[in-house]
Amino acid sequence: MTEPLPWWATRFVRALTAIGVLLPAPGQGRVTSLAVGAGRVDAEVRDGRPHQVRIGLTAFGKADWAAITHAVAAKASLTVQLLGGELPRDVEQVCQAVRLPLFPSSAREVSLDCTCPAAEVPCGHLNAVFSALVARVAEDPFTVLALRGRTREALLEDLKNRLIAAEPLDPGDGSPALTDVMAGYFDGVPAPGLGGAAPLHAPRTASDALLDQAPPFAITVGGEDVTDLLRPVYRALTG
């Protein structure tokens, strides 16, 4: 039984079908090489003799990718997932929001060419390459981004640089220092630097509750259980 395609490969097939490339379609020959670059796929198909096949897809320019990356970086969850090697579904919506569709949306975006003499387009060799391309996309979602003009490495590097360049919190914005907040945390005192408007509430659980969840220690100290020795220390933290 064939495993279902991941969402990005399914969307890729659906987009190609919408512009007239019907998949799956019977291929002809064996794909011996497949190279994906910005705006193009170059492949060789052997069918008695080698045929050179090319599939073109409009690639986005630098300004376009700057707009996409800026929009993606504005959503922390998307940035985290992309840096983790995932392609979130929301990336498609982000691209659509800046009017740069991730998947082909018009036949004018795609060009097809094969060195065989067949009159039909796409020919069997092109169909074979399309099938291989879908398999590549299913395996690596960043293939779609590469076709649009941005490699995985370039995109992730850009996102990392945007995270590094993000302005830190202004130290003069009135926020209290962490050490000041922690000093009065267990007393429920007003947080310094906030004008007393937002008191810090003590936890509702007992300060030594963690010891009740710890497994029994296999050793004792001076004949006393380690948990019993630690309990006064935990309680002393609350004053």
VENFENQUI-V20577 format. One record per backbone hydrogen bond with DSSP energy under -0.5 kcal/mol. CO is the residue of the C=O (numbers start at 1). NH is the residue of the N-H. E is the energy in kcal/mol with one decimal. If there is no record, write none. Layout:
BEGIN
<<CO/NH/E> <CO/NH/E>>
END
This chain:
BEGIN
<<6/10/-2.3> <7/11/-2.5> <8/12/-1.8> <9/13/-2.4> <10/14/-2.4> <11/15/-2.5> <12/16/-2.3> <13/17/-2.6> <14/18/-2.0> <15/19/-1.0> <16/19/-0.6> <16/21/-2.7> <17/20/-1.5> <20/22/-1.0> <21/23/-0.5> <30/32/-0.7> <30/46/-2.8> <33/44/-1.6> <35/42/-2.6> <37/39/-0.6> <37/40/-1.5> <39/57/-1.9> <40/37/-2.8> <41/55/-2.3> <42/35/-3.0> <43/53/-2.9> <44/32/-2.6> <44/33/-1.2> <45/47/-0.6> <45/51/-2.5> <46/30/-2.2> <47/49/-0.9> <49/47/-2.2> <51/45/-2.7> <51/53/-0.5> <52/115/-1.5> <53/43/-2.7> <54/113/-2.1> <55/41/-2.5> <56/111/-1.9> <61/65/-2.4> <62/66/-2.1> <63/67/-1.8> <64/68/-2.1> <65/69/-2.9> <66/70/-2.1> <67/71/-2.0> <68/72/-2.6> <69/73/-2.9> <70/74/-1.1> <72/75/-1.9> <74/76/-0.7> <75/78/-0.6> <75/79/-1.9> <76/80/-2.4> <77/81/-2.1> <78/82/-2.6> <79/83/-2.5> <80/84/-1.2> <81/86/-2.8> <82/85/-1.9> <86/88/-0.5> <88/91/-1.4> <89/92/-1.4> <89/93/-0.8> <90/94/-2.3> <91/95/-2.3> <92/96/-2.2> <93/97/-2.1> <94/98/-1.1> <95/100/-3.0> <96/99/-1.7> <106/109/-1.7> <107/110/-1.2> <109/58/-1.5> <111/56/-3.3> <113/54/-2.9> <123/127/-2.3> <124/28/-1.9> <124/128/-1.8> <125/129/-1.8> <126/130/-2.8> <127/131/-2.2> <128/132/-1.9> <129/133/-2.7> <130/134/-2.6> <131/135/-1.9> <132/136/-2.0> <133/137/-2.7> <134/138/-2.6> <135/139/-1.7> <136/140/-2.5> <140/143/-2.0> <141/144/-1.2> <141/145/-0.7> <142/146/-2.2> <143/147/-2.1> <144/148/-1.5> <145/150/-2.5> <146/149/-1.4> <147/39/-1.8> <148/60/-3.1> <151/155/-2.4> <152/156/-2.6> <153/157/-2.2> <154/158/-2.1> <155/159/-2.4> <156/160/-2.5> <157/161/-2.4> <158/162/-2.0> <159/163/-1.9> <160/164/-2.4> <161/165/-2.4> <162/166/-0.7> <163/166/-0.6> <170/173/-1.8> <177/181/-1.9> <178/182/-2.6> <179/183/-1.3> <180/184/-0.7> <181/184/-0.9> <182/185/-0.9> <184/187/-0.7> <184/188/-0.7> <184/189/-1.4> <185/188/-1.0> <189/200/-2.0> <191/194/-1.5> <191/196/-0.8> <194/197/-1.6> <198/191/-1.0> <199/201/-0.6> <206/209/-1.8> <208/211/-0.9> <208/212/-0.7> <209/212/-0.7> <209/213/-0.7> <210/213/-0.9> <210/214/-0.7> <219/226/-0.7> <220/222/-0.5> <221/224/-1.9> <224/221/-2.6> <225/229/-1.6> <226/230/-2.1> <227/231/-1.7> <228/232/-0.7> <230/233/-0.5> <230/234/-2.0> <231/235/-2.2> <232/236/-1.9> <233/237/-0.9> <234/237/-0.5> <235/238/-1.1> <236/239/-1.5>>
END
